[in-house]
């Protein structure tokens, strides 16, 4: 069993080639969506990158893909999209996903991102709300029997009202 508390530098989130994220993406996110390919058009967008937390042997414990991409709703720009975030079942509940998410947010901020959005499976919605994202009103749908809700995290702070 993985323990988040035992993390050292070898378990820090890193940018990785697409091939590193594909096995876990397939294992976790495609078992109920065989209609979708492992490789997506987002993987090849200019600026897109992949992140993972790796075990000592280099296998992915958790993965995510990020790309500069405008949503279908109003959001501060430039906007980045988080896709295909997944963690191994034996790693869940240990803080690993939160650790990866925060590292992804830091990377997006460093690239000038003003907001981050995702199309969350409803089964993962509690996680995204827990890390500070907000549901986008009216942005829910079902695709091939899987329920999704769009979520948004604004990375810029509004100026403080000093009056």
Contact map, one row per residue, 1 for C-alpha under 8 A:
1110000000000000000000000000000000000000000000000000000000000000000000000000000000000000011000000000000000000000000000000000000000000000000000000000000000000000000
1111000000000000000000000000000000000000000000000000000000000000000000000000000000000000011001000000000000000000000000000000000000000000000000000000000000000000000
1111111000000000000000000000000000000000000000000000000000000000000000000000000000000000001001000000000000000000000000000000000000000000000000000000000000000000000
0111111000000000000000000000000000000000000000000000000000000000000000000000000000000000000001110000000000000000000000000000000000000000000000000000000000000000000
0011111000000000000000000000000000000000000000000000000000000000000000000000000000000000000001000000000000000000000000000000000000000000000000000000000000000000000
0011111100000000000000000000000000000000000000000000000000000000000000000000000000000000000000000000000000000000000000000000000000000000000000000000000000000000000
0011111111110000000000000000000000000000000000000000000000000000000000000000000000000000000000000000000000000000000000000000000000000000000000000000000000000000000
0000011111110000000000000000000000000000000000000000000000000000000000000000000000000000000000000000000000000000000000000000000000000000000000000000000000000000000
0000001111110000000000000000000000000000000000000000000000000000000000000000000000000000000000000000000000000000000000000000000000000000000000000000000000000000000
0000001111110000000000000000000000000000000000000000011100000000000000000000000000000000000000000000000000000000000000000000000000000000000000000000000000000000000
0000001111111000000000000000000000000000000000000000111100000000000000000000000000000000000000000000000000000000000000000000000000000000000000000000000000000000000
0000001111111100000000000000000000000000000000000000110000000000000000000000000000000000000000000000000000000000000000000000000000000000000000000000000000000000000
0000000000111110000000000000000000000000000000000011110000000000000000000000000000000000000000000011001000000000000000000000000000000000000000000000000000000000000
0000000000011111000000000000000000000000000000000011100000000000000000000000000000000000000000000000000000000000000000000000000000000000000000000000000000000000000
0000000000001111100000000000000000000000000000001111000000000000000000000000000000000000000000000000000000000000000000000000000000000000000000000000000000000000000
0000000000000111110110000000000000000000000000001111000000000000000000000000000000000000000000000000000000000000000000000000000000000000000000000000000000000000000
0000000000000011111110000000000000000000000000001100000000000000000000000000000000000000000000000000000000000000000000000000000000000000000000000000000000000000000
0000000000000001111111000000000000000000001000000100000000000000000000000000000000000000000000000000000000000000000000000000000000000000000000000000000000000000000
0000000000000000111111100000000000000000000000000000000000000000000000000000000000000000000000000000000000000000000000000000000000000000000000000000000000000000000
0000000000000001111111100000000000000000000000000001000000110000000000000000000000000000000000000000000000000000000000000000000000000000000000000000000000000000000
0000000000000001111111111000000000000000000000000111000000010011000000000000000000000000000000000000000000000000000000000000000000000000000000000000000000000000000
0000000000000000011111111100000000000110000000000000000000000000000000000000000000000000000000000000000000000000000000000000000000000000000000000000000000000000000
0000000000000000001111111110000000000000000000000000000000000000000000000000000000000000000000000000000000000000000000000000000000000000000000000000000000000000000
0000000000000000000011111111100000000000000000000000000000011110000000000000000000000111000000000000000000000000000000000000000000000000000000000000000000000000000
0000000000000000000011111111110000000100000000000000000000000010000000000000000000011100000000000000000000000000000000000000000000000000000000000000000000000000000
0000000000000000000001111111111000000100000000000000000000000000000000000000000000000000000000000000000000000000000000000000000000000000000000000000000000000000000
0000000000000000000000111111111000000000000000000000000000000000000000000000000000000000000000000000000000000000000000000000000000000000000000000000000000000000000
0000000000000000000000011111111000000000000000000000000000000000000000000000000000000111000000000000000000000000000000000000000000000000000000000000000000000000000
0000000000000000000000011111111110000000000000000000000000000000000000000000000000010100000000000000000000000000000000000000000000000000000000000000000000000000000
0000000000000000000000001111111111011100000000000000000000000000000000000000000000000000000000000000000000000000000000000000000000000000000000000000000000000000000
0000000000000000000000000111111111000000000000000000000000000000000000000000000000000000000000000000000000000000000000000000000000000000000000000000000000000000000
0000000000000000000000000000111111000000000000000000000000000000000000000000000000000000000000000000000000000000000000000000000000000000000000000000000000000000000
0000000000000000000000000000111111110000000000000000000000000000000000000000000000000000000000000000000000000000000000000000000000000000000000010000000000000000000
0000000000000000000000000000011111111000000000000000000000000000000000000000000000000000000000000000000000000000000000000000000000000000000000000000000000000000000
0000000000000000000000000000000011111000000000000000000000000000000000000000000000000000000000000000000000000000000000000000000000000000000000000000000000000000000
0000000000000000000000000000010011111100000000000000000000000000000000000000000000000000000000000000000000000000000000000000000000000000000000000000000000000000000
0000000000000000000000000000010001111111000000000000000000000000000000000000000000000000000000000000000000000000000000000000000000000000000000000000000000000000000
0000000000000000000001001100010000011111000000000000000000000000000000000000000000000000000000000000000000000000000000000000000000000000000000000000000000000000000
0000000000000000000001000000000000001111101000000000000000000000000000000000000000000000000000000000000000000000000000000000000000000000000000000000000000000000000
0000000000000000000000000000000000001111111100000000000000000000000000000000000000000000000000000000000000000000000000000000000000000000000000000000000000000000000
0000000000000000000000000000000000000011111110000000000000000000000000000000000000000000000000000000000000000000000000000000000000000000000000000000000000000000000
0000000000000000000000000000000000000001111110010000000000000000001000000000000000000000000000000000000000000000000000000000000000000000000000000000000000000000000
0000000000000000010000000000000000000011111110011000000000000000101000000000000000000000000000000000000000000000000000000000000000000000000000000000000000000000000
0000000000000000000000000000000000000001111111010000000000000000000000000000000000000000000000000000000000000000000000000000000000000000000000000000000000000000000
0000000000000000000000000000000000000000111111110000000000000000001100000000000000000000000000000000000000000000000000000000000000000000000000000000000000000000000
0000000000000000000000000000000000000000000111110000000000000000001100000000000000000000000000000000000000000000000000000000000000000000000000000000000000000000000
0000000000000000000000000000000000000000000011111000000000000000001100000000000000000000000000000000000000000000000000000000000000000000000000000000000000000000000
0000000000000000000000000000000000000000011111111100000000000000111100000000000000000000000000000000000000000000000000000000000000000000000000000000000000000000000
0000000000000011100000000000000000000000001000111110000000000000111000000000000000000000000000000000000000000000000000000000000000000000000000000000000000000000000
0000000000000011110010000000000000000000000000011111000000000011110000000000000000000000000000000000000000000000000000000000000000000000000000000000000000000000000
0000000000001111000010000000000000000000000000001111100000000011100000000000000000000000000000000001000100000000000000000000000000000000000000000000000000000000000
0000000000001111000110000000000000000000000000000111110000011111000000000000000000000000000000000001000000000000000000000000000000000000000000000000000000000000000
0000000000111100000000000000000000000000000000000011111000011110000000000000000000000000000000000001000000000000000000000000000000000000000000000000000000000000000
0000000001111000000000000000000000000000000000000001111111111100000000000000000000000000000000000000000000000000000000000000000000000000000000000000000000000000000
0000000001100000000000000000000000000000000000000000111111111000000000000000000000000000000000000000000000000000000000000000000000000000000000000000000000000000000
0000000001100000000000000000000000000000000000000000011111100000000000000000000000000000000000000000000000000000000000000000000000000000000000000000000000000000000
0000000000000000000000000000000000000000000000000000011111100000000000000000000000000000000000000000000000000000000000000000000000000000000000000000000000000000000
0000000000000000000000000000000000000000000000000000011111110000000000000000000000000000000000000000000000000000000000000000000000000000000000000000000000000000000
0000000000000000000100000000000000000000000000000000011111111000000000000000000000000000000000000000000000000000000000000000000000000000000000000000000000000000000
0000000000000000000110010000000000000000000000000001111001111110000000000000000000000000000000000000000000000000000000000000000000000000000000000000000000000000000
0000000000000000000000010000000000000000000000000001111000111110000000000000000000000011001000000000000000000000000000000000000000000000000000000000000000000000000
0000000000000000000000010000000000000000000000000001110000011111000000000000000000001111000000011001000000000000000000000000000000000000000000000000000000000000000
0000000000000000000010011000000000000000000000000111100000011111100000000000000000011110000000000001000000000000000000000000000000000000000000000000000000000000000
0000000000000000000010000000000000000000000000000111000000000111110000000000000001111100000000000001000000000000000000000000000000000000000000000000000000000000000
0000000000000000000000000000000000000000001000011110000000000011111000000000000001111000000000000000000000000000000000000000000000000000000000000000000000000000000
0000000000000000000000000000000000000000000000011100000000000001111100000000000111100000000000000000000100000000000000000000000000000000000000000000000000000000000
0000000000000000000000000000000000000000011011111000000000000000111110000000000111000000000000000000000000000000000000000000000000000000000000000000000000000000000
0000000000000000000000000000000000000000000011110000000000000000011111000000011110000000000000000000000000000000000000000000000000000000000000000000000000000000000
0000000000000000000000000000000000000000000000000000000000000000001111100000001110000000000000000000000000000000000000000000000000000000000000000000000000000000000
0000000000000000000000000000000000000000000000000000000000000000000111110000111110000000000000000000000000000000000000000000000000000000000000000000000000000000000
0000000000000000000000000000000000000000000000000000000000000000000011111110001010000000000000000000000000000000000010000000000000000000000000000000000000000000000
0000000000000000000000000000000000000000000000000000000000000000000001111100000000000000000000000000000000000000000000000000000000000000000000000000000000000000000
0000000000000000000000000000000000000000000000000000000000000000000000111110000000000000000000000000000000000000000000000000000000000000000000000000000000000000000
0000000000000000000000000000000000000000000000000000000000000000000000111111000000000000000000000000000000000000000000000000000000000000000000000000000000000000000
0000000000000000000000000000000000000000000000000000000000000000000000101111101000000000000000000000000000000000001000000000000000000000000000000000000101000000000
0000000000000000000000000000000000000000000000000000000000000000000000000111111000000000000000000000000000000000011000000000000000000000000000000000000001000000000
0000000000000000000000000000000000000000000000000000000000000000000001000011111000000000000000000000000000000000111000000000000000000000000000000000000000000000000
0000000000000000000000000000000000000000000000000000000000000000000101000001111100000000000000000000000000000001111000000000000000000000000000000000000000000000000
0000000000000000000000000000000000000000000000000000000000000000000111100011111110000000000000000000000000000000111110000000000000000000000000000000000000000000000
0000000000000000000000000000000000000000000000000000000000000000011111000000011111000000000000000000000000010000111110000000000000000000000000000000000000000000000
0000000000000000000000000000000000000000000000000000000000000000011111100000001111100000000000000000000000000000000111000000000000000000000000000000000000000000000
0000000000000000000000000000000000000000000000000000000000000001111000000000000111111000000000000000000000000000000111100000000000000000000000000000000000000000000
0000000000000000000000000000000000000000000000000000000000000001110000000000000011111000000000000000000000000000000001100000000000000000000000000000000000000000000
0000000000000000000000001000100000000000000000000000000000000011100000000000000001111100000000000000000000000000000000000000000000000000000000000000000000000000000
0000000000000000000000001000000000000000000000000000000000000111100000000000000001111110000000000000000000000000000000000000000000000000000000000000000000000000000
0000000000000000000000011001100000000000000000000000000000000111000000000000000000011111000000001000000000000000000000000000000000000000000000000000000000000000000
0000000000000000000000010001000000000000000000000000000000001110000000000000000000001111101100011000000000000000000000000000000000000000000000000000000000000000000
0000000000000000000000010001000000000000000000000000000000001100000000000000000000000111111100000000000000000000000000000000000000000000000000000000000000000000000
0000000000000000000000000000000000000000000000000000000000000000000000000000000000000011111100000000000000000000000000000000000000000000000000000000000000000000000
1100000000000000000000000000000000000000000000000000000000000000000000000000000000000001111100000000000000000000000000000000000000000000000000000000000000000000000
1110000000000000000000000000000000000000000000000000000000001000000000000000000000000011111111010000000000000000000000000000000000000000000000000000000000000000000
0000000000000000000000000000000000000000000000000000000000000000000000000000000000000011111111111000000000000000000000000000000000000000000000000000000000000000000
0000000000000000000000000000000000000000000000000000000000000000000000000000000000000000001111110000000000000000000000000000000000000000000000000000000000000000000
0111100000000000000000000000000000000000000000000000000000000000000000000000000000000000001111110000000000000000000000000000000000000000000000000000000000000000000
0001000000000000000000000000000000000000000000000000000000000000000000000000000000000000000111111110000000000000000000000000000000000000000000000000000000000000000
0001000000000000000000000000000000000000000000000000000000000100000000000000000000000010001111111111000000000000000000000000000000000000000000000000000000000000000
0000000000000000000000000000000000000000000000000000000000000100000000000000000000000110000100111111100000000000000000000000000000000000000000000000000000000000000
0000000000000000000000000000000000000000000000000000000000000000000000000000000000000000000000111111110000000000000000000000000000100000000000000000000000000000000
0000000000001000000000000000000000000000000000000000000000000000000000000000000000000000000000111111111000000000000000000000000000000000000000000000000000000000000
0000000000001000000000000000000000000000000000000011100000000111000000000000000000000000000000011111111100000000000000000000000000000000000000000000000000000000000
0000000000000000000000000000000000000000000000000000000000000000000000000000000000000000000000001111111110000000000000000000000000100000000000000000000000000000000
0000000000000000000000000000000000000000000000000000000000000000000000000000000000000000000000000111111111000000000000000000000000000000000000000000000000000000000
0000000000001000000000000000000000000000000000000000000000000000000000000000000000000000000000000011111111100000000000000000000000000000000000000000000000000000000
0000000000000000000000000000000000000000000000000010000000000000010000000000000000000000000000000001111111110000000000000000000000000000000000000000000000000000000
0000000000000000000000000000000000000000000000000000000000000000000000000000000000000000000000000000111111111000000100000000000000000000000000000000000000000000000
0000000000000000000000000000000000000000000000000000000000000000000000000000000000000000000000000000011111111100000000000000000000000000000000000000000000000000000
0000000000000000000000000000000000000000000000000000000000000000000000000000000000000000000000000000001111111110000000000000000000000000000000000000000000000000000
0000000000000000000000000000000000000000000000000000000000000000000000000000000100000000000000000000000111111111100100000000000000000000000000000000000000000000000
0000000000000000000000000000000000000000000000000000000000000000000000000000000000000000000000000000000011111111110000000000000000000000000000000000000000100000000
0000000000000000000000000000000000000000000000000000000000000000000000000000000000000000000000000000000001111111100000000000000000000000000000000000000000000000000
0000000000000000000000000000000000000000000000000000000000000000000000000000000000000000000000000000000000111111100000000000000000000000000000000000000000000000000
0000000000000000000000000000000000000000000000000000000000000000000000000000010000000000000000000000000000011111110000000000000000000000000000000000000000000000000
0000000000000000000000000000000000000000000000000000000000000000000000000000111100000000000000000000000000011111111100000000000000000000000000000000000000100000000
0000000000000000000000000000000000000000000000000000000000000000000000000001111100000000000000000000000000001001111100000000000000000000000000000000000001110000000
0000000000000000000000000000000000000000000000000000000000000000000000000011111100000000000000000000000000000000111110000000000000000000000000000000000111110000000
0000000000000000000000000000000000000000000000000000000000000000000000000000001111000000000000000000000010010000111111000000000000000000000000000000000111100000000
0000000000000000000000000000000000000000000000000000000000000000000000100000001111000000000000000000000000000000001111100000000000000000000000000000011110000000000
0000000000000000000000000000000000000000000000000000000000000000000000000000000011100000000000000000000000000000000111110000000000000000000000000000011100000000000
0000000000000000000000000000000000000000000000000000000000000000000000000000000001100000000000000000000000000000000011111000000000000000000000000001111000000000000
0000000000000000000000000000000000000000000000000000000000000000000000000000000000000000000000000000000000000000000001111111100100000000000000000001111000000000000
0000000000000000000000000000000000000000000000000000000000000000000000000000000000000000000000000000000000000000000000111111100000000000000000000111100000000000000
0000000000000000000000000000000000000000000000000000000000000000000000000000000000000000000000000000000000000000000000011111110000000000000000000011100000000000000
0000000000000000000000000000000000000000000000000000000000000000000000000000000000000000000000000000000000000000000000011111110000000000000000000000000000000000000
0000000000000000000000000000000000000000000000000000000000000000000000000000000000000000000000000000000000000000000000011111111100000000000000000000000000000000000
0000000000000000000000000000000000000000000000000000000000000000000000000000000000000000000000000000000000000000000000011111111110000000000000000000100000000000000
0000000000000000000000000000000000000000000000000000000000000000000000000000000000000000000000000000000000000000000000000111111111000000000000000000000000000000000
0000000000000000000000000000000000000000000000000000000000000000000000000000000000000000000000000000000000000000000000000001111111100000000000000000000000000000000
0000000000000000000000000000000000000000000000000000000000000000000000000000000000000000000000000000000000000000000000010001111111111100000000000000001000000000000
0000000000000000000000000000000000000000000000000000000000000000000000000000000000000000000000000000000000000000000000000000111111111110000000000000000000000000000
0000000000000000000000000000000000000000000000000000000000000000000000000000000000000000000000000000000000000000000000000000011111111000000000000000000000000000000
0000000000000000000000000000000000000000000000000000000000000000000000000000000000000000000000000100100000000000000000000000001111111000000000000000000000000000000
0000000000000000000000000000000000000000000000000000000000000000000000000000000000000000000000000000000000000000000000000000000111111100000000000000000010000000000
0000000000000000000000000000000000000000000000000000000000000000000000000000000000000000000000000000000000000000000000000000000111111110000000000000001111000000000
0000000000000000000000000000000000000000000000000000000000000000000000000000000000000000000000000000000000000000000000000000000110011111000000000000001110000000000
0000000000000000000000000000000000000000000000000000000000000000000000000000000000000000000000000000000000000000000000000000000010001111101000000000111100000000000
0000000000000000000000000000000000000000000000000000000000000000000000000000000000000000000000000000000000000000000000000000000000000111111000000000111100000000000
0000000000000000000000000000000000000000000000000000000000000000000000000000000000000000000000000000000000000000000000000000000000000011111100000000000000000000000
0000000000000000000000000000000000000000000000000000000000000000000000000000000000000000000000000000000000000000000000000000000000000001111100000000000000000000000
0000000000000000000000000000000000000000000000000000000000000000000000000000000000000000000000000000000000000000000000000000000000000011111110000000110000000000000
0000000000000000000000000000000000000000000000000000000000000000000000000000000000000000000000000000000000000000000000000000000000000000111111000011110000000000000
0000000000000000000000000000000000000000000000000000000000000000000000000000000000000000000000000000000000000000000000000000000000000000001111100011100000000000000
0000000000000000000000000000000000000000000000000000000000000000000000000000000000000000000000000000000000000000000000000000000000000000000111111111000000000000000
0000000000000000000000000000000000000000000000000000000000000000000000000000000000000000000000000000000000000000000000000000000000000000000011111111000000000000000
0000000000000000000000000000000010000000000000000000000000000000000000000000000000000000000000000000000000000000000000000000000000000000000001111100000000000000000
0000000000000000000000000000000000000000000000000000000000000000000000000000000000000000000000000000000000000000000000000000000000000000000001111110000000000000000
0000000000000000000000000000000000000000000000000000000000000000000000000000000000000000000000000000000000000000000000001000000000000000000001111111000000000000000
0000000000000000000000000000000000000000000000000000000000000000000000000000000000000000000000000000000000000000000000001100000000000000000111101111100000000000000
0000000000000000000000000000000000000000000000000000000000000000000000000000000000000000000000000000000000000000000000111100000000000000000111100111110000000000000
0000000000000000000000000000000000000000000000000000000000000000000000000000000000000000000000000000000000000000000000111100100000000011001110000011111000000000000
0000000000000000000000000000000000000000000000000000000000000000000000000000000000000000000000000000000000000000000011110000000000000011001100000001111100000000000
0000000000000000000000000000000000000000000000000000000000000000000000000000000000000000000000000000000000000000000011110000000100001111000000000000111110000000000
0000000000000000000000000000000000000000000000000000000000000000000000000010000000000000000000000000000000000000001111000000000000001111000000000000011111000000000
0000000000000000000000000000000000000000000000000000000000000000000000000000000000000000000000000000000000000000001110000000000000011100000000000000001111100000000
0000000000000000000000000000000000000000000000000000000000000000000000000011000000000000000000000000000000000000011100000000000000001000000000000000000111111000000
0000000000000000000000000000000000000000000000000000000000000000000000000000000000000000000000000000000000001000111100000000000000000000000000000000000011111000000
0000000000000000000000000000000000000000000000000000000000000000000000000000000000000000000000000000000000000000011000000000000000000000000000000000000001111100000
0000000000000000000000000000000000000000000000000000000000000000000000000000000000000000000000000000000000000000000000000000000000000000000000000000000001111110000
0000000000000000000000000000000000000000000000000000000000000000000000000000000000000000000000000000000000000000000000000000000000000000000000000000000000011111000
0000000000000000000000000000000000000000000000000000000000000000000000000000000000000000000000000000000000000000000000000000000000000000000000000000000000001111100
0000000000000000000000000000000000000000000000000000000000000000000000000000000000000000000000000000000000000000000000000000000000000000000000000000000000000111110
0000000000000000000000000000000000000000000000000000000000000000000000000000000000000000000000000000000000000000000000000000000000000000000000000000000000000011111
0000000000000000000000000000000000000000000000000000000000000000000000000000000000000000000000000000000000000000000000000000000000000000000000000000000000000001111
0000000000000000000000000000000000000000000000000000000000000000000000000000000000000000000000000000000000000000000000000000000000000000000000000000000000000000111
